Amino acid sequence: MAHSTAELSKTLPVDGMSRWNQIAPFSPFSREKFRQLVIAGKAPPAHRLSERCTAYQNRELHRFFADPVNYTAETK
């Protein structure tokens, strides 16, 4: 069964990485609040792919959205 692009955009993939515009529809936070949570270690860390491209690991985003209050970023 083929899925339209609109149908596929309704879910966040489990694997891979996503940029803010791809995760914004799933986030109860503004971009700035999410950035503050990342800095505090209470949201998944951002990965700089280039000077103007930042992305987040989808697996960590799923973990965060499942329980945002108790989420803590894993330290390396």
C-alpha positions in Angstrom: 0.0 0.0 0.0 1.5 3.3 -1.0 1.5 6.2 1.4 1.1 9.9 0.4 3.7 12.4 1.5 1.1 14.0 3.8 0.5 10.6 5.5 4.2 10.0 6.1 4.7 13.5 7.6 2.2 12.7 10.3 4.8 10.5 12.1 8.3 10.9 13.2 10.6 8.1 11.9 12.2 5.9 14.6 15.6 5.9 13.0 17.7 8.7 11.4 17.8 12.3 12.2 15.4 15.2 11.9 15.7 19.0 11.8 13.6 21.4 13.9 11.0 22.0 11.2 10.4 18.2 11.0 9.9 17.8 14.8 8.1 21.0 15.5 4.6 19.6 14.8 5.3 16.9 17.5 6.8 19.3 20.1 4.7 21.0 22.8 7.6 23.5 23.2 8.6 26.5 21.1 11.9 26.4 19.3 13.6 28.6 21.9 12.2 26.6 24.9 13.4 23.4 23.3 16.9 24.9 22.8 16.9 25.9 26.5 16.0 22.3 27.4 18.8 20.9 25.2 21.3 23.2 26.9 20.1 22.1 30.3 20.4 18.4 29.3 16.6 17.9 29.6 16.1 17.4 25.8 18.0 15.4 23.2 21.3 17.1 22.2 21.6 18.8 18.9 24.1 17.6 16.3 25.7 20.2 14.0 25.9 18.7 10.6 27.2 21.9 9.0 27.4 25.6 9.9 23.7 26.1 9.2 22.3 22.6 9.7 21.4 21.1 13.1 19.6 17.8 13.6 18.4 15.6 16.4 18.5 11.8 16.6 15.0 10.4 16.2 15.4 7.6 18.7 16.2 10.2 21.4 13.3 12.4 20.3 10.9 9.5 20.7 12.4 8.8 24.2 12.0 12.5 25.0 8.4 12.8 23.7 7.3 9.7 25.6 8.2 11.3 28.9 9.5 14.9 28.6 9.3 15.6 32.3 11.6 12.8 33.4 13.9 12.8 30.3 17.6 13.3 30.8 20.1 13.4 28.0 22.7 10.6 28.2 26.2 11.8 28.7 29.0 10.4 26.6 
